[in-house]
Amino acid sequence: MIESRTHNKVKTVVYQKEKEGNHLCGDSFMMIETDDYFLCAVADGLGSGEYAFKSSDIAMEILRTHHEWTVPDLMDECNRHLCGERGTVITILKILFDEKKVIYGNIGNIGSFIAADDQKAHRPLPAPGFLSGRKFHYRLEHYYYKKNLHFILHSDGISISQEEYNWMIDLQSTDVSMRYLAEKSQKTKMTVRY
């Protein structure tokens, strides 16, 4: 599935594909834009198939329901609701438009690239672990931008090098970048998020 959305202030493209032999993808994503912020996230449920999807979907439902909350509060609430489930890794980005600030929250192996104002991309290091109702430590970082912001969030289904990401930033085209990642995914039979 390829989904392209143009919000008021943000343009997004998402590519998602279930693993071969599964009818459900264990990865989930969400995006919400308000007048004040844009919130998006990618979660990868542990394992694959139905139970992986259930865990990642629980996290996305928490974010959709409480999107106005802070990133730390969202992480805590997701963790609380995942007690007794398989668990999930997650990255949350909240972009505050007036402050021109990006809040990055992560636990687990969701890859991320963030580039502000056409500068070289920063690749935050993910925090080890996953959400499953147990005590956890997540990574919380803040970034600022003046005019432009580009980012990619992706599950462990694909590897993107720093050079590939910088090339995509230079293109300034989400459509060309998405086609490139989708083709790469088809060759390696993996999942991509953008």
N, C-alpha and C positions, 0 to 999 in steps of 0.2 A: 504494500500500500504506500502510495506517495500522496501526501496531503500538503497543500500550499495554502497559507492563510495570510491575508493582508489585514492587519489590525490598524488602528488609527495611527500608531507611532512605531509599530514593529512589523517587519515582514518575516515570516517563518516558513520553513519547509521541513517536513518530517518524512522519513522513509522507515518503514517497519516491515519485517518479514519473520514469520515463525520458523523455527528450526525444522529441518526436513523430518518428516514423520510425525510432527505435532500439528494439531488443528488450532492451537492457541499459542500465542507468543507470550513468553514469561516476562517480557518488558512492557512497561506502560509509560505513558507520558501525559502531561497536561500543560495547558497554556491558558492564562487569563489576563486580560488587559483591562484596567480601569483608567480613569482620568489621571490617577496619581502614580500608578505603577504597573509593571508587567511581571507576572510570576510564571515561571515555567519549571518543569522538573522532568527528570528521567529516572525511573526505578527499574531495577532488574531483579526479579524474584529469584531466590536461590533455587537451583536446579533448572528444570524446564517444564513446559506444558501447563496443565490446569492449576496445580498447586503453586507453581511459581507465579502464574498470572494472578491468582487470588491474592497473594501477598503484595505484589506490586500495585495491584488495583486498589487494595485497602489504603495504601499510602496516597495514591492519587485522589481518592475520594475525600480523605482528610484535607488535602490541599485545596480541592475545589470548594469544600464546605467552609473552611476557615482561612481563605486566601489573604484576608486582611491582617492576619497575625504576623508576628516577627518570624524570621527564619528559625531561630532557636526554639521558639514555642511550637512551630510546625514540626520540627524534628522530634521534639519530646512527645507530641501528640501522636505522630505516626508510630513511634516506638511503643507507646502505651497500647495502641490498638492492634499491634502485631504480636502481642503476647499469645503464645500457643499456636502461632502460625509458623510456616517454614522460614520466613524472614525475607528481607530485601536489602539491597544496596540502593543508595539514592543520592542524587545531586539536585539541589534546589538553587535556582537563580531568581533573585528579586531585584528588579531594576526600578529605582525611585527616580521618576522623571525630573521633578523640581530640583532635587539635590544632585542629579547626574551621578548617581551612586549605584553600584552593583554589589549586592550581598550574595556571597557564595557559601552555601552550606553543603557538606558532603560527608558521607560515610560509605566506604567501599569503592569498588573499581569501576565507577562511571568516569570515563575520560572526559576532560574538559579543556577547551582552548578559549581564551578570552583576549580580545585585542581592542584597545581603546584608541580612537582617533588615528587609525591607520598605522599604528605603531606595531612593532614586532609582538607576536602573540605570547601571552603568558600561559603556562600550563600548570595549574595548581596541582599539587601532589595530593592524591586522595588519602583520606584517613583510613587505616585498616579497620575492618569489622563490618557489621551489618546490623540492621534493626530487627529485633525479634522479642521485644519486651524486657530485655536484660539491660543492665547498666552499660552505657556506651560513651565513647568520646568521639565527637565529630570535629571536622575542620570548619572553621568560620573565617572567611576573609572578606575584605572590602576593597573595591576598586572604584576609581572615579574616571569619568570621561567628560570631554568638553562638547563634542559634536556627534561623533559616530562611535558605535559599539558593534562588534561582531563576536559571535561565539558559536561554538559547536559543543554539544553534549552527545556522548555516544556510549553505548554499552560495550562490554568486552567482546562483542561479536566482530569488531573490526579494529584494526590498528591504523592510526593516522600519524604520520611523522610530522615533526615541526616544519619541515620543508614543504610538505603537502598543504599544511594548514596556512602557512605564509603565502603560498601560491594562490590559495582560495581567497584569502583576504585581499591580495593584490587585484584579483578579478573584479571585486565589488559586485558579484552576481550570485545571488543565492541559487538561482536556477542552474547555472553552469556547475557550481560547486556540488549541488545535489545530484546532478546527472553523473558527475565524476564519482561521487561516493556510492551511488546506486550501482554503477558499472563495476566498481571495485568489489562491492558486496556480492554481486552476482557471480563474479569470478571465484570468490572465496566462500560462497554460500553462508554469508554472515549478515548480522543485523546492523543497521546504521541509524543514527539519529543526527539531525542537524537543526 
